[in-house]
Amino acid sequence: MDTGHTSKDPLHGITLEKIITQLVESYGWDELGYQIRINCFISNPSVQSSLKFLRKTPWARTKVEDFYKNALLEGKLKQQP
């Protein structure tokens, strides 16, 4: 009998940095800024500046996480090695 607990949350165990990195590798900054209209993806985008903004802005983080989950379901993310 399997006693391990598995989460049904696709974000379980994935850091925000990994989410951003995977989205940028799959979409690029320009497309990401077009799809998710937040300034940290449009004006001088970088992983570090995006992390700083998203960690202190819950509504923006939710938009990014929802976009990531949708892209994951649709198979639009490049696979990590």
C-alpha positions in Angstrom: 0.0 0.0 0.0 1.3 3.4 -0.9 1.4 5.7 2.1 3.2 8.6 0.3 1.2 11.8 -0.1 1.1 13.2 -3.6 -0.1 16.7 -4.2 -2.5 17.4 -7.1 -1.2 21.0 -7.2 1.0 21.4 -10.3 3.0 24.1 -8.5 3.9 21.8 -5.6 7.6 21.8 -5.1 8.3 24.3 -7.9 10.0 27.6 -7.0 8.9 30.9 -8.4 12.3 31.3 -9.9 11.9 28.0 -11.8 8.4 29.0 -13.0 9.7 32.3 -14.4 12.8 30.7 -15.9 10.7 28.0 -17.6 8.2 30.5 -18.9 11.0 32.7 -20.4 12.6 29.7 -22.0 9.3 28.6 -23.5 7.9 32.0 -24.5 10.6 34.6 -24.4 10.3 38.0 -22.6 8.4 39.7 -25.4 5.7 37.1 -25.6 5.5 36.7 -21.9 5.0 40.5 -21.6 2.3 40.3 -24.2 0.5 37.4 -22.6 0.8 38.6 -19.0 0.6 42.4 -19.0 2.7 43.3 -16.0 5.6 45.7 -16.2 8.3 43.4 -14.8 8.0 41.4 -18.0 7.8 44.4 -20.3 10.3 47.1 -19.1 13.9 45.8 -18.7 12.9 42.3 -17.8 15.1 40.0 -15.8 14.5 36.9 -13.6 15.8 38.8 -10.5 13.6 41.9 -11.0 10.6 39.8 -11.8 11.2 37.7 -8.6 11.4 40.8 -6.5 8.2 42.3 -7.9 6.2 39.0 -7.9 7.2 38.2 -4.3 5.7 41.4 -3.0 2.7 41.6 -5.4 0.2 38.8 -4.7 -2.2 39.6 -7.6 0.7 39.5 -10.2 2.1 36.3 -8.8 -1.3 34.7 -9.1 -1.5 35.8 -12.7 1.9 34.2 -13.4 1.1 31.0 -11.6 -2.3 30.6 -13.4 -0.6 31.2 -16.7 2.1 28.6 -15.9 -0.5 26.0 -14.9 -2.5 26.7 -18.1 0.7 26.4 -20.2 1.6 23.2 -18.4 -1.9 21.7 -19.1 -1.7 22.6 -22.7 1.8 21.2 -23.1 3.3 24.6 -24.2 6.3 24.5 -21.8 9.7 23.4 -22.9 10.9 20.4 -20.8 13.7 21.0 -18.3 16.7 18.7 -18.7 
